[in-house]
Amino acid sequence: MDTIPSHSRSNIAGPLLVVLGLGLTTPCGFGDDEGLEAVLRTFGPGVVVPREGAVSIPEIASFFDGELGTRTFTVVEGNDRGTDIDITLQEDGNAADVHVLRIGDLRTTTILVRPDGLYRSIEVDHPTGSIATFKPDEPVWLVHADPGATVRASIQVSVSSVDDPDKTTHQGTLECVYEVLGAFTVNAPAGEFQATCIRTSYRGSVGPAEIDDAQYVFYAPRLGPVAIRSFDRVTAMIVYDKTRKASLLLKRYRGQAPPDPGRAPAAPK
């Protein structure tokens, strides 16, 4: 079991991926994870299925080959089932290696773009008016990894209010495990995608909340996430509710090919 040294690259947690191969594996992270098999069922039968073939983690450039902009996801399981959520990725005007990810009116995340992957540094939860800061920056999606390795990271989390961002109201440590679970086919409303599943497991305490959970994200080259199973991470740092989870599937994206209208019926004779 590899551990990330505290001195490795300034604010970079290092390669944090493990290839477990195909199949419905049991959690390698922490105790309260639903497990992959249960997660796949939340999307519906035959929607997200394991596929044969090697796991492909493309270079970071391919992640942004597609046009930036808004992707629309539909909630297929959870309290808000049947609703749509817009997720927008934009470049920060001041730095090419900084992007801003907006999840509807719920959350805004600062994403750092580096040659070896994407990192989350700050996340604002709008309903609670909270700001979470991660040190070192939390890896979200990484391209360089040794298959078969499992790496754990300790992330220091500080929570403050948007009204007084310099005053820390809660703080603590999250122990994280990052894993690549294998290759999957995702049959989303936006189309069929070949994707790689990354599971991030969390355990720790931040302020009054004890957190023991995991999120699963299925990434497709050029598009990023096409299926997501997640809990409310920032709100969890104030009041953790393990039952408040959601499964989302990609519904629309910028540059999407129009649907095939099919062949028009022949005129009656």
Salt bridges, closest charged atoms under 4 A:
ASP32 OD2 - LYS242 NZ 2.78
ASP33 OD2 - ARG199 NH1 3.36
GLU34 OE2 - ARG229 NH2 2.75
GLU34 OE1 - LYS245 NZ 3.42
GLU37 OE2 - ARG41 NH1 3.84
GLU67 OE1 - ARG254 NE 3.15
GLU77 OE1 - ARG229 NH1 2.63
ASP84 OD2 - LYS251 NZ 2.82
ASP116 OD2 - ARG9 NH2 3.08
GLU123 OE2 - ARG120 NH1 3.22
GLU123 OE1 - ARG233 NH1 2.85
ASP125 OD1 - ARG107 NH2 3.62
ASP137 OD2 - ARG114 NH2 3.03
GLU138 OE1 - ARG120 NE 3.16
GLU138 OE1 - ARG233 NH2 2.72
GLU179 OE2 - ARG199 NE 3.00
ASP212 OD2 - ARG203 NH2 3.17
ASP213 OD1 - LYS245 NZ 2.77
ASP232 OD1 - ARG107 NH2 2.65
